[in-house]
Amino acid sequence: MHDPSRRIPYRTWPGAFAVLAAILAYVGFLTAWDRHTPGSLELDPGRTVTLGHVRFVPADGWSMDVSRSRFGQSLSLFKGRHRFEVNIEQWDGGPAGPVVRLRRMVERGQGLHIDGEMSDFVNTWGLEGTTFAYYGPRLAGRLWQSVDTQRRTLVKVDFQGPNEGMETALEDARTMVDSMDFGAP
């Protein structure tokens, strides 16, 4: 008969310790980075903000939400609990844009109600588009959309927040949309 082969013991704790140290260093680095990276950025009053080919002047007191903003694609501003979000998307359709789809998404997807009818808007720079207001039990807002047919892009501006303080914040949002144009290089 054979003798079963004898197993040679080896130590596993140094390898396990190295893996644990690497994980703790990685998590510690990410935690430190997160603590030192600001979540919001104060905007200079009266200074123009550029997002892709879109530019506008933020109203006083609004800050940029860094975590919700993506370079060249989206910009999220907030003041208190009110939000002003600008998104740029590719668009290959006609100049009317996907406003009907947006309306359905607001009504059916988010369970909100449309306030009145959709209407056209033109700002002081000649930017044209479509807008509508929406509301719910705890949330109200207004959505603006404009299509740049030359660049084949859709620009959506979604302003929303709680019903408290809505009038003042909506006035700021209208001022920002009124300052918007597609002339950025």
C-alpha positions as CSV (number, residue, x, y, z in Angstrom):
1,M,0.0,0.0,0.0
2,H,1.0,3.5,-0.6
3,D,1.5,6.1,2.0
4,P,-0.7,9.1,1.3
5,S,1.4,12.0,0.2
6,R,2.3,14.3,2.9
7,R,1.1,17.9,2.6
8,I,3.6,20.5,3.3
9,P,2.1,23.3,5.3
10,Y,2.6,26.9,4.1
11,R,1.6,30.2,5.6
12,T,-1.4,32.1,4.1
13,W,-1.5,35.1,6.5
14,P,1.1,37.2,4.7
15,G,-0.8,37.1,1.4
16,A,-4.2,37.7,3.1
17,F,-2.6,40.6,5.0
18,A,-1.3,42.2,1.8
19,V,-4.7,41.9,0.1
20,L,-6.4,43.5,3.2
21,A,-3.8,46.3,3.3
22,A,-4.4,47.0,-0.4
23,I,-8.2,47.2,0.0
24,L,-7.9,49.5,3.1
25,A,-5.5,51.8,1.3
26,Y,-7.8,52.0,-1.8
27,V,-10.9,52.7,0.3
28,G,-9.0,55.2,2.4
29,F,-7.8,57.0,-0.7
30,L,-11.3,57.2,-2.2
31,T,-12.8,58.4,1.1
32,A,-10.1,61.1,1.5
33,W,-10.6,62.2,-2.1
34,D,-14.4,62.4,-1.6
35,R,-14.0,64.5,1.5
36,H,-11.7,67.0,-0.2
37,T,-13.6,67.3,-3.4
38,P,-16.4,69.9,-3.2
39,G,-19.9,68.8,-4.0
40,S,-21.0,72.2,-5.1
41,L,-19.3,75.2,-6.7
42,E,-20.2,78.8,-6.0
43,L,-20.8,80.7,-9.2
44,D,-19.6,84.2,-9.7
45,P,-22.5,86.7,-10.0
46,G,-23.0,87.9,-13.5
47,R,-20.4,85.6,-15.1
48,T,-21.4,83.7,-18.2
49,V,-21.4,79.9,-18.0
50,T,-20.7,77.8,-21.1
51,L,-22.0,74.3,-21.7
52,G,-21.0,73.0,-25.1
53,H,-22.3,75.6,-27.5
54,V,-24.9,76.9,-25.0
55,R,-24.1,79.9,-22.8
56,F,-26.1,81.8,-20.2
57,V,-25.8,83.9,-17.1
58,P,-26.8,82.2,-13.8
59,A,-29.0,84.2,-11.5
60,D,-27.4,85.3,-8.2
61,G,-27.3,82.8,-5.4
62,W,-27.4,79.7,-7.6
63,S,-24.6,77.1,-7.2
64,M,-23.4,74.3,-9.4
65,D,-24.0,70.7,-8.3
66,V,-20.7,69.1,-9.4
67,S,-21.9,65.5,-9.0
68,R,-24.9,65.9,-11.3
69,S,-23.0,67.9,-14.0
70,R,-21.1,66.3,-16.9
71,F,-18.6,68.3,-18.9
72,G,-20.1,69.4,-22.2
73,Q,-23.4,67.5,-21.7
74,S,-25.2,68.7,-18.6
75,L,-25.1,71.3,-16.0
76,S,-27.1,71.2,-12.7
77,L,-27.6,74.4,-10.6
78,F,-29.4,74.6,-7.3
79,K,-30.6,77.2,-4.9
80,G,-32.1,75.7,-1.8
81,R,-34.2,72.8,-2.9
82,H,-34.9,74.2,-6.4
83,R,-33.0,72.8,-9.4
84,F,-32.2,74.3,-12.8
85,E,-30.8,71.6,-15.1
86,V,-29.5,72.1,-18.7
87,N,-29.0,69.0,-20.9
88,I,-27.6,68.8,-24.4
89,E,-28.4,65.8,-26.5
90,Q,-28.0,64.7,-30.1
91,W,-31.1,65.2,-32.2
92,D,-31.7,63.9,-35.7
93,G,-35.4,64.8,-36.0
94,G,-37.2,67.9,-37.0
95,P,-37.2,71.3,-35.3
96,A,-40.2,70.5,-33.0
97,G,-38.0,68.1,-31.0
98,P,-39.3,65.4,-28.7
99,V,-41.6,67.7,-26.7
100,V,-44.5,65.2,-26.9
101,R,-42.3,62.4,-25.6
102,L,-41.1,64.7,-22.7
103,R,-44.7,65.6,-21.9
104,R,-45.7,61.9,-21.7
105,M,-42.7,61.1,-19.6
106,V,-43.6,63.9,-17.1
107,E,-47.3,62.8,-17.0
108,R,-47.0,59.0,-17.0
109,G,-43.4,58.3,-15.9
110,Q,-43.3,60.8,-13.0
111,G,-47.1,61.0,-12.3
112,L,-47.2,64.8,-12.6
113,H,-49.8,67.0,-14.3
114,I,-49.3,69.4,-17.1
115,D,-50.4,72.9,-16.2
116,G,-52.2,74.5,-19.2
117,E,-50.9,74.0,-22.8
118,M,-47.5,73.8,-24.3
119,S,-46.5,77.1,-25.7
120,D,-43.7,78.6,-27.8
121,F,-41.1,80.9,-26.4
122,V,-38.5,83.3,-27.8
123,N,-35.9,84.9,-25.5
124,T,-34.1,88.2,-26.0
125,W,-31.3,86.5,-28.0
126,G,-33.8,85.0,-30.5
127,L,-33.6,81.5,-29.1
128,E,-36.8,79.7,-29.9
129,G,-38.4,76.7,-28.5
130,T,-41.3,75.1,-26.6
131,T,-42.2,75.2,-22.9
132,F,-44.7,73.8,-20.5
133,A,-45.3,73.8,-16.8
134,Y,-46.0,70.7,-14.6
135,Y,-47.0,70.2,-11.0
136,G,-47.7,67.5,-8.4
137,P,-48.5,67.4,-4.7
138,R,-45.0,68.2,-3.6
139,L,-43.2,69.3,-6.8
140,A,-43.7,71.8,-9.5
141,G,-41.6,72.9,-12.4
142,R,-41.2,74.2,-16.0
143,L,-39.5,72.6,-18.9
144,W,-38.0,74.5,-21.9
145,Q,-36.6,72.8,-25.0
146,S,-34.9,74.2,-28.0
147,V,-33.5,72.5,-31.1
148,D,-30.4,73.7,-32.8
149,T,-30.9,72.2,-36.3
150,Q,-27.5,73.3,-37.6
151,R,-25.6,71.4,-34.9
152,R,-28.3,68.7,-34.7
153,T,-28.7,69.1,-30.9
154,L,-31.5,69.3,-28.5
155,V,-31.2,71.6,-25.4
156,K,-33.5,70.8,-22.5
157,V,-33.9,73.0,-19.5
158,D,-35.7,71.5,-16.6
159,F,-36.5,73.7,-13.6
160,Q,-38.2,72.1,-10.6
161,G,-38.6,72.3,-6.9
162,P,-41.0,72.3,-4.0
163,N,-44.0,74.5,-4.1
164,E,-42.7,76.7,-1.3
165,G,-40.6,79.6,-2.8
166,M,-41.5,78.6,-6.3
167,E,-42.4,82.0,-7.6
168,T,-39.0,83.6,-6.8
169,A,-37.1,80.6,-8.0
170,L,-39.1,80.5,-11.2
171,E,-38.4,84.2,-11.8
172,D,-34.7,83.3,-11.6
173,A,-35.1,80.4,-14.0
174,R,-36.9,82.6,-16.5
175,T,-34.1,85.1,-16.3
176,M,-31.5,82.4,-16.9
177,V,-33.4,81.0,-19.9
178,D,-33.8,84.6,-21.2
179,S,-30.0,85.0,-21.1
180,M,-29.4,81.8,-23.0
181,D,-28.0,81.5,-26.5
182,F,-26.3,79.0,-28.9
183,G,-23.4,81.3,-29.7
184,A,-20.6,79.8,-27.7
185,P,-17.6,78.6,-29.7
